[in-house]
């Protein structure tokens, strides 16, 4: 783009990128101690400002449950940092790789190296966790980091920029683009790797922009994650755990259960137990401090539209209050809602809900949930409830999703030794722990030739020696 046509924000973005990019090329390989120092400073950013982050996020949401911010954001990232610091020396060590017999006594090593500059486009729903957890892997791998936070959480974004710039040089890690929506310009920069968390629709645009530079990407998107309740499930237990997974952060979670598939004969019983669990955990009034607000009026109106469409097309609604109740709407708290009788022509079954609405759909035969899931885009998460191991393994074998939790919701995401990522329309790539370190490193294969190898026998002029070598290679192969 012609420099004269760029906005002030775009020019600032370019300047920040060129500084950090140049340093990634002139100082490409930070030592173990340098990386540990950066991780320790990131830990201090969180631990020294935890209360400030909590307050800023709550103000951006209108109200965010403080416990949810602590558990689902601060503590998760601090755990990632602790794990990375503990294992970083091992991760950085070149790895011994076996050598094919015909090349012995040569040796192979796999050498992890920093990619360079990692860009992070962060969402608003878990702004601390989904910004800094990817940054942990990037810093551990020796990269420099540019962060674009969401404009929907301006107080948090401004605070993050303040505390990061106080602890990190602009050539190490920088927060930029908080004044305006410049996600497309950010995604168009020639990063060495780009991480985006958000909707599938925006993910496509990010992938398209990154593709022009052949920038490798990690996309953590979303979609409609199912909760399958098997005939062997304990309905009370399943209802309680699905209610929690759905209503954490008021359903504004990319891996929240988006709908439940329940044996047809048990739909009403399950819905009653689900509603009882929702009321027990989050009450029946908008004053409950454990219940989080919807991020904006636009998103609140979107949820109202989903519900109105479903009701107009014949769905039966179960909820503690109506969303137009001033006591709820003034606080932007959407009443926990169960939708019975949802059908394919309803918008609620065509889009990711991303809010506290849960359609409950009945099925007659055990094969129906698998067929239903497989007719749609592969989800970011899948949840299965029951005691029948054969039925469980049938679902695990015949469906593909980003991750699975059995007899609960969400908790596969918290497993630091497991990768976290989507598949197909729900994302690509993965991170967490060593998986993040590997994804954000160049694992460079290195072959060390031995003076005792007979590789010179491969050189021309060919003659009897190559015939003998070919015979040996055929025998080995």
N, C-alpha and C positions, 0 to 999 in steps of 0.2 A: 504493500500500500504506500502511496505517495505520502511522505512524512507530513506535508502541509495539510493533508486531509484527515489526519488523525486527531482525535479528541485529546484533551489534556490527560484524561485517565489512561487512554491507550498509550500515550507517549511515556507516562510514568511507568506503565506496565512494561513497555519495551526496554526502558532504561534499567529497570530492576532485573529483567531477564538477561540482558547483555552482560551486566556485571557478574551475575552468578554463573552464567554460562562460561565466560572467559576464565574465571577462577577454577571451574571444574576441569578445564583443559590444562591450565598451567600448574595447578596443584591437585592432581587427579586422585591421589591415593592416601587419604588420611590414615594415620596409624591407629592401632588398637586404642591407645590412650586418648587420642583425639576423639575417637568415636565414643568412648566411654564418657568423656567429659561432656560431649554434646548431649548424650542421653541423660546424664546427671542434671544438666541445666534444664532439659525439658521436664524432668521430674520435678525440679524446683518450681518451674512455671506453674505446674498444676497444684502442687502441695502448698505453695505460698499464696495462691490466689483462689483456692477452692471455693471459699465463701463468696468471693466477688463473682466468680463464674456462675455460681448457683443463682445469685441475685440477678445477674444480667440475663441469663437464660429465662428465668421466671418472668421478668419484665417483658421480654420479647414475646413470650407465649401469652401473656396476660396472667397466667398462673401456671407454673410448672411445679409439680410435687418435688420437694427438696430431696426426699429419700430416693426417688427415681433418678434424679440427676446424680446423686452420689453413687448409687449402685450401678446404674447403666452407663455412666459416663466416666466420672473421675476415677473410680476404683478399677474399672476395666482397663483404662489406659495406664494407670500406675502399675497394674499387674503385667501388662505388655512390656513396660520399661524394665521392670525387675527381671522378667524372664530373659529379655534381650541382654541385659548386662551380665547375667549369670552365664549365658551360653555363648556370648559373642566371640570369645577367643577361639572356641572350637569351630564355630561357623566360619571364621575367617581363615582357618588353617587349610592349605591346599589338601585335597582329598586324594587318597591313593585309589587308583582305578586299575583293575586287573588288565594285564597285557596279553593279547592273543599269543598262542604258543609259538607261532612262526616268527614272532618278533622278540621273543625272549633271548637274551637278558635285558632288553630295553625296558623302559618303565613309562607309565602314564600317570599324570596328575591332573586334577580338575581344580583350577585356580579361580576363586571368587574375586571379582573386581567390581568397583563401583561403576554404575552406568554413566553417571554424570549429574544431570539435573532432573529431579522428579517433580512434576506438577501435580497438585491435589486440588480438585474442584469439589468442595464439601457441600453437603445438604444442610437443611435447617432442622431436621427432626431430632437428631442427636448431634448437635453442632460441635461439642467438645470431642466426643469419642470418635466420630467419623471424620474429623479433621486430623486429630493427633495420633490415632492408632496407626493409620497408614504412614504418618511421618516417623513413627518409631522404626518401622522396617526400613524406611528410606535412609534414615540417619545411621542405623546399625550397618547397613550395606555400604556406608561411606559416601552417600550421595549428598548433594545440596538440594534444598527444598523450597519450592514456591507454593504458597497456599492462596487459593481464592475461596473465601468463605461465602456463605449465602447472604444475599441482601435482605432476606426475610428475618434475619436475626441481627439487626444493626448494632445493638448494645453489646452483644457477645462478640461480634466481629471487631468492633472498635477496641474492646478490652483485649482480645487476643492479639491484635496488632501491637497494642501498647506493651504487653508483657513479653511478647516474643522479641520485639526490637530492643527491649531492655536487657535481654539475656543472650541474644544472638546477633552476630554481625550480619549485615545485609548480604554478605557473600556466603553465609552458611544456611540461613533459613529466613524467609521473608514472607510477610502477609501483605497481600496487595489486592486491589480491585474491590474494596469494600464500599466505595462511594457510589458506585453505579453498577449496573448489570453488564459486565463485559466478559461473561463466560465464553462467548464465541471467540472473542479476540484472545482470551487466555488459552483456549483449547487449540487455537491456530499456531501458537508458538512452537518452535521445534524442540520440544522437550526430548529427553532420552527415555522417559516413560511418563505416562499420564494416568492418574487414578481419578475416576469419577464415581460418585455415589449419588443416585437420584432416580428419576423416573425413566422408564424405557423410552418414552418419546424423546426426552432431552438426551438420553444416552445415544440414540441414533445420530443426533446432530453433533454431539461431541466426537463420536467415532468418525463421522464424515470429515470434520475439521482436522482431527488428528491424522487421518489417513492421507491427507495431502502432503504431510511431512514423513509419512511412514513411521509415525510415532507409535511404539507399542503401548497398548492400553490395558488397564484393568477396569472393568465396568461392574459395579455392584448395583444392580437395578432392583427389580421387585417382581410385580405380577401378582397373580392370585394364588396364594399358598393355601393348600387344602388341609383340613384336619379330618382324618378318616376315623370314625368311631366304629370299631368292629363289633360284631354280635357278642363277642366274649368280653367286651369292656365293662368295667365298673362305671356306670353312668354318673354317679355322684363325683367320683374322682376325675373322670374325663371332663365333666362340666366345670368343675372348679379350676382345673388347670387351663382349659381353653379360655375361660373367662379372664383369668389373669393374663394369659398371652395376648388376648385381644385388647384388653383395656389398659395395659401398660402404656404410658404416654398417650392415653386416649386413642389407642389404635394407630397412632402415627409412627408406625414401625414397619420397616420394609419386609421383615420376616414374620409379622403378625399373621395368625390364621385369618384368611380372607373369607372362608366359608367352611361350614361343617357338613360332612356327609354322614348320615345317621340311618340305621335300619328304620324302614318306614313305620313299623309298628311302635317304635320308641321315640319318634320325633317330638310329640307333645310332652312326654315324660322328660326327655332330655332338655327341651326348651324351658320347662318349669324349673328344673334343677339348675340350668344355666342362669336363669334370671335370679334365682335365689342366691347363687354364688356371687353374681354381680352386685346385688344389693348388700350382701354381707360384707364384701370387700370395699365397695365404693359408696355405699349409702344410697339414699333416694333423693337427696337435695344437692343443689349446686354449691353449697357451702363446704362440702367435704374437701379438706386440704390434700387428701391423697389422690384426688382426681384432677387431671391436667386439662387445661384449656386447649381448644383448637387454635392453631397458629395465627389465623387471620380470618377476617370477615368473608373473604372470597372463598376460602376453604370451607368455612361453616355453611355458606350458601350452596357450595357444591354438594355437601353431604345432605342438606335439605332437599336438593333437587333429586339426588339418588333415591331418597326415601319417598318423595312424592311420586316419582315415576313408578316405583315398585308398588305403592299402594293403589295408584290409578289402574295398574294392570292386574290387580287381584291379590297381591300379597297381603298377609295378615301381620300386623306390627305389634310387637310387645315391647313396651318401654315404661320407665318410671314417670316420665313427663314428656311433653311434646317439645321439640326443639324451638318452637316460636314462643315458649313460655319466657316472659321477660326475666324471670329469676335465673334462668339458664343462659339465655341469649346475651344478656348484658355482661356476663362473665365469659362469653364464648365457650361455654361448656356444653357439649352435645350429649344429651342423655344416652346412656348405654341402651342399645337397641338390638332386638332380635327380629329377624325377618323370616317369616314362614311362608312357604309356597312360592319362593322365588323361581322364575323361569328364565329361559335363555334370552327372551326378547327384552328383558329388563336391563337397564343400564348398569344396575348394581352387579349383575353377573357378567358384564362385558368389560368393566374397568376395575383396576385395583381400587379398593375402597379407601384405604388410608385414613381410617377413622373408626369410631366405636360402634359400627354396625356389623352384625354377623348374620348372614343368611344361613338357615339350617335346612338342608335338603334331604329328603328321604330316598332310600334305595331299597329295592326288593331282593336282589341277588348279590352274592359276595363279589362277583366279577364287575359289577356296575361301577364302583368307585374307581377301579383301575382304568376302565374304559373311559370314564368321564375325564379323569386327569390327563390321559393320553390323547384326548381329542383337542386339548388346548395347549397353549404355550407351556414349555417346561418351567415350573415355578422355582422361585428362589429357595423355598423351604417346603417341607412336607411333614405332617405330624400324623402319627398312627397310634391309636389307643386300643389296647386289648391284651388278652392273655394267650391267645391261640398263636403259637410260634409258626405254624405252617402258614396261616393266613398272613402273619406279619412278613415272613420271608417272601411270600408271593408278591406282596406290595413292593418290598424293597427291590426285588429282582425285576419286576415288570414296569416300574416307573422310574423316571430320571428327574432329579431335582438338584438344586444347589447343595442342599444338606437336609438331614432328617433328624428329628428328635422322636424317640419312641416313648410313649406314655407321659409326654409332657410337651411343652412348647418353648421355643426360643433357645434352649440351653446348648444346642450344638454350636451356636455362635460363640459361646464363652469358652470353648475348649481350645486352649492356646496351642496345643500340639496338633490340632487339626486345621486344615485349610478352610477359609471362608470365601465362598464365591458362588456365582450363579452359573447357569448353563443356557445357551440359546438366548431367548428374549429376556431372561432374568439376569444375564450378565456373562462376563468372560474373565478368566484369570482368577487368582485367589491370593489372599494374604493372611497374616497372623503368624507370629513366632518365626520359626525357621523358614516356613513357607513364604513369608513376606521378605525375609532376607534373600532367599533364592530368587524370587520373582523380580527383585529390584537390584540384582547383581548380574553381571555377565559371568557365567560359569564357563571359563575358558579352558578348553582341553589343551594340554601340553604333552607332547611326545618327546621323551629323552632317548636318543639313540645310543646304543652301547657300541663300543669299538669292536665287540665280538660278534655283532650281527653280520650275517652274510648278505646284506641288502645290496652290496656292490655287484653281486651275481646277477642282479636284475638289469644291469646296464648293458647296452650294446658294446661291441658286436656280440650278437647272440650266437650261441653254438651249443655244444654238448652240455655246458654248464647250466643253461637255462632249461634244457629238457629235464635234467636231473632235479632242478629246483621246482619245476612245474609238477613233476611226479610227487615230490615231497609235499607240496602245497595241497595237491589233490588228496593225498592220504590224510593230511591234517584236517582238511575241510570236511 
